Amino acid sequence: MSYSYLSIEDVEVSFQTKGGTFTAIRNVDLKVDKGQFVSLIGHSGCGKSTLLNVVAGLVRPTRGAILLEGEVVLRYKGRL
């Protein structure tokens, strides 16, 4: 079975604010092979830090999953 070292699958992160729901990132898919170097670039507020916080396990995604070596390490499981 072939899989990527790190796989980000259909990740979305939304937050509740006073003004309603704010979606920080949506429909993020990324596959990173072991030893591969990846750089995230973009303007301020585009979701770079949010995505890195999801990969680090600091933020749970609203939708999607994070897999490491083919094993699910973090996925949306409803409200915490």
C-alpha distance (Angstrom), angle and dihedral (degrees) to the residues before:
residue distance angle dihedral
M1 . . .
S2 3.79 . .
Y3 3.79 121.5 .
S4 3.78 139.5 155.1
Y5 3.79 120.7 -101.4
L6 3.83 90.8 -122.7
S7 3.77 121.5 20.3
I8 3.79 125.3 -175.4
E9 3.79 108.2 -167.9
D10 3.82 124.5 -165.6
V11 3.82 92.7 -38.2
E12 3.78 120.3 -176.4
V13 3.81 128.4 174.8
S14 3.79 120.9 -166.4
F15 3.80 129.1 175.0
Q16 3.78 131.1 -159.9
T17 3.81 113.5 -122.5
K18 3.79 134.4 174.2
G19 3.80 87.6 -97.1
G20 3.82 94.6 50.1
T21 3.78 133.8 -94.0
F22 3.81 118.6 -10.3
T23 3.82 116.8 -162.4
A24 3.81 109.0 -151.4
I25 3.83 96.4 -179.2
R26 3.80 132.7 5.2
N27 3.82 136.6 -172.9
V28 3.81 95.8 1.8
D29 3.81 114.2 172.8
L30 3.79 121.6 173.0
K31 3.78 134.9 158.4
V32 3.81 120.4 -163.9
D33 3.80 123.0 -172.2
K34 3.79 121.2 -144.1
G35 3.80 109.5 -83.4
Q36 3.80 92.9 15.1
F37 3.81 116.5 134.4
V38 3.80 116.6 -137.1
S39 3.79 129.5 -175.3
L40 3.80 125.3 -164.5
I41 3.77 114.6 -150.7
G42 3.77 132.2 173.1
H43 3.76 144.6 115.6
S44 3.78 124.0 -64.9
G45 3.80 112.0 -72.3
C46 3.81 97.6 19.0
G47 3.84 95.1 119.4
K48 3.82 105.1 -97.2
S49 3.81 94.6 130.3
T50 3.79 92.2 40.8
L51 3.80 90.9 55.7
L52 3.81 92.0 47.4
N53 3.82 90.0 49.3
V54 3.82 89.9 53.4
V55 3.82 91.5 49.9
A56 3.83 89.7 48.3
G57 3.82 90.3 51.4
L58 3.80 94.3 -116.7
V59 3.81 94.0 115.5
R60 3.80 125.1 37.9
P61 3.82 113.7 -137.3
T62 3.78 120.0 -116.9
R63 3.82 87.3 -139.5
G64 3.79 135.8 4.2
A65 3.79 136.0 31.8
I66 3.80 144.2 -96.8
L67 3.81 117.1 -138.4
L68 3.80 127.6 -169.8
E69 3.80 117.0 -164.7
G70 3.81 89.3 -14.2
E71 3.83 95.2 -54.0
V72 3.80 122.1 112.2
V73 3.79 109.2 -117.0
L74 3.79 99.3 167.7
R75 3.75 132.6 13.6
Y76 3.76 139.2 156.2
K77 3.79 110.0 -84.4
G78 3.79 101.9 169.8
R79 3.77 125.4 -97.9
L80 3.80 118.1 -10.2
